[in-house]
Amino acid sequence: MNKKIKIGLIGCGAFGEGAHLSYLTKADNAEVVAICDINEKALMEASEKYGVKDVYTDYTQLLDRNDIEAVAIASPDQLHCEIACAAMKKGKHVMCEKPMALTVEDCTEMIEVQKETGKKLMIGQISRLTPGFAEAKRLVDEGVIGELFFVESEYAHDYSHVSGMDSWRADPLRHVVLGGACHAVDLLRWIAGNPHEVTAYSNKKMIKALPTDDCTIAIMRFPNNVIGKLFASSGCKGPYSMATRLMGTKGTIIINNTDPYITVYRGQVNTDSKLLDGAYTGEYNNEVQIRYPVELSNHNISKEYQMFLDSLLFDKPLLADGNEGLATVRACRAIIQSADENRTITINY
Ligand SMILES: NC(=O)c1ccc[n+]([C@@H]2O[C@H](COP(=O)([O-])OP(=O)(O)OC[C@H]3O[C@@H](n4cnc5c(N)ncnc54)[C@H](O)[C@@H]3O)[C@@H](O)[C@H]2O)c1
């Protein structure tokens, strides 16, 4: 029989309950032994729905349990650092939601505690597991579109009905570039490397109640003379979108988290390439268009937990460790700073 990692979940809100708990209570190699939320109603509803009997409104009591080996943190972003550090100091491995934290200082503290305790710390940069984005990364790494020269991604998500808008999401530190667009920034970093310079502009015309701007555009310089762009909006009308274009010397990849196809344009097709398996190929402006289906799994929580649990059980690589989470937060904070101060920011990692 598989060993089951005993897990405690902290935060039973929309994503904690709907994604984490929903997956973990079905997982082969995990057992949710306790859950925690300060909201008793949310806690008891989750307890009843998933049959987890041990419940806490104080996360420190959950952390006091010796049988818990790992903790999943789906609390508001402001608490990620405090809870993750307390958990690692109590000897628990940690799977922490994105963004790692709201400040570079908090991320740095989490990394220090991780090093001191030797516990695993994984940050849920889940867009890396969206099948279309993972395929795009594979194609870039295999050189299918040649050398990158331009990358762009976006996080366009209407937040008007999202939980927490009247509380933790309306924090001056919880800007859309960090809270939501950390997905797109992380994706660009993962594919093109760490951006080292950014110029950004932002405004607020949609969610007037927010203390921060709700729309940002940023242009960035990446390693190897790649340039790129990020668009982030938490107020725009229309479907949730992470439209992404990656341009290289031999071709272009177009993919979105809501598009069940990946599209690749190439000047020339290598007929040996696996790229053509099952793909529709047609002529377009003297180029070859290759379009093939990808699974639509925007929040691939099962794969995310497979990676976390495989790392605990078999020492396999984490999806994103503390340093990766920190680099994404650092880039996001630099974008916000550039827009706020109306100047170009150099990003040092
Ligand atoms: N990976 C993704 O794509 C994705 C999607 C949505 C949310 N998230 C992240 O997941 C986290 C939770 O987001 P959500 O949408 O579920 O928010 P939510 O507001 O629906 O849920 C947060 C829950 O945390 C509880 N909470 C607050 N303080 C607590 C404390 N001290 N101890 C225990 N519980 C506490 C709240 O009562 C609430 O039930 C955030 O970090 C968010 O950024 C990630």
The ligand as an SDF file (V2000), in Angstrom:
LIG
                    3D

 44 48  0  0  0  0  0  0  0  0999 V2000
   -3.2090   29.0850   -7.5720 N   0  0  0  0  0  0  0  0  0  0  0  0
   -4.2130   29.8370   -7.9430 C   0  0  0  0  0  0  0  0  0  0  0  0
   -4.4880   30.0000   -9.1270 O   0  0  0  0  0  0  0  0  0  0  0  0
   -5.0290   30.5010   -6.8970 C   0  0  0  0  0  0  0  0  0  0  0  0
   -6.3880   30.7840   -7.1100 C   0  0  0  0  0  0  0  0  0  0  0  0
   -7.1050   31.4070   -6.0950 C   0  0  0  0  0  0  0  0  0  0  0  0
   -6.4790   31.7600   -4.8980 C   0  0  0  0  0  0  0  0  0  0  0  0
   -5.1580   31.4810   -4.7330 N   0  0  0  0  0  0  0  0  0  0  0  0
   -4.4740   31.8270   -3.4690 C   0  0  0  0  0  0  0  0  0  0  0  0
   -5.0210   30.9860   -2.4580 O   0  0  0  0  0  0  0  0  0  0  0  0
   -5.1190   31.7030   -1.2310 C   0  0  0  0  0  0  0  0  0  0  0  0
   -6.5790   31.7040   -0.7580 C   0  0  0  0  0  0  0  0  0  0  0  0
   -7.3700   32.3370   -1.7370 O   0  0  0  0  0  0  0  0  0  0  0  0
   -8.9650   32.1420   -1.7690 P   0  0  0  0  0  0  0  0  0  0  0  0
   -9.4100   32.6040   -3.1040 O   0  0  0  0  0  0  0  0  0  0  0  0
   -9.3040   30.7810   -1.3370 O   0  0  0  0  0  0  0  0  0  0  0  0
   -9.4090   33.2210   -0.6700 O   0  0  0  0  0  0  0  0  0  0  0  0
  -10.6850   33.1720    0.3030 P   0  0  0  0  0  0  0  0  0  0  0  0
  -10.8290   34.5260    0.8580 O   0  0  0  0  0  0  0  0  0  0  0  0
  -11.8290   32.5560   -0.4150 O   0  0  0  0  0  0  0  0  0  0  0  0
  -10.2100   32.1420    1.4320 O   0  0  0  0  0  0  0  0  0  0  0  0
   -9.2560   32.4600    2.4130 C   0  0  0  0  0  0  0  0  0  0  0  0
   -9.6500   31.6970    3.6710 C   0  0  0  0  0  0  0  0  0  0  0  0
   -8.6410   31.8770    4.6660 O   0  0  0  0  0  0  0  0  0  0  0  0
   -9.2920   32.0050    5.9170 C   0  0  0  0  0  0  0  0  0  0  0  0
   -8.4050   32.6410    6.8870 N   0  0  0  0  0  0  0  0  0  0  0  0
   -8.1480   33.9520    7.0880 C   0  0  0  0  0  0  0  0  0  0  0  0
   -7.2950   34.1180    8.1210 N   0  0  0  0  0  0  0  0  0  0  0  0
   -7.0010   32.8780    8.5830 C   0  0  0  0  0  0  0  0  0  0  0  0
   -6.1820   32.3810    9.6330 C   0  0  0  0  0  0  0  0  0  0  0  0
   -5.4960   33.2090   10.4380 N   0  0  0  0  0  0  0  0  0  0  0  0
   -6.1320   31.0640    9.8430 N   0  0  0  0  0  0  0  0  0  0  0  0
   -6.8370   30.2050    9.0490 C   0  0  0  0  0  0  0  0  0  0  0  0
   -7.6300   30.6020    8.0350 N   0  0  0  0  0  0  0  0  0  0  0  0
   -7.7050   31.9250    7.8030 C   0  0  0  0  0  0  0  0  0  0  0  0
  -10.5180   32.8360    5.6010 C   0  0  0  0  0  0  0  0  0  0  0  0
  -11.4960   32.7540    6.6140 O   0  0  0  0  0  0  0  0  0  0  0  0
  -10.9680   32.2280    4.2770 C   0  0  0  0  0  0  0  0  0  0  0  0
  -11.8780   31.1660    4.4680 O   0  0  0  0  0  0  0  0  0  0  0  0
   -4.5380   33.0680   -1.5110 C   0  0  0  0  0  0  0  0  0  0  0  0
   -3.1700   33.0680   -1.1970 O   0  0  0  0  0  0  0  0  0  0  0  0
   -4.7210   33.2500   -2.9980 C   0  0  0  0  0  0  0  0  0  0  0  0
   -3.8000   34.1630   -3.5660 O   0  0  0  0  0  0  0  0  0  0  0  0
   -4.4460   30.8340   -5.6930 C   0  0  0  0  0  0  0  0  0  0  0  0
  1  2  1  0
  2  3  2  0
  2  4  1  0
  4  5  1  0
  4 44  2  0
  5  6  2  0
  6  7  1  0
  7  8  2  0
  8  9  1  0
  8 44  1  0
  9 10  1  0
  9 42  1  0
 10 11  1  0
 11 12  1  0
 11 40  1  0
 12 13  1  0
 13 14  1  0
 14 15  2  0
 14 16  1  0
 14 17  1  0
 17 18  1  0
 18 19  2  0
 18 20  1  0
 18 21  1  0
 21 22  1  0
 22 23  1  0
 23 24  1  0
 23 38  1  0
 24 25  1  0
 25 26  1  0
 25 36  1  0
 26 27  1  0
 26 35  1  0
 27 28  2  0
 28 29  1  0
 29 30  1  0
 29 35  2  0
 30 31  1  0
 30 32  2  0
 32 33  1  0
 33 34  2  0
 34 35  1  0
 36 37  1  0
 36 38  1  0
 38 39  1  0
 40 41  1  0
 40 42  1  0
 42 43  1  0
M  CHG  2   8   1  16  -1
M  END
$$$$
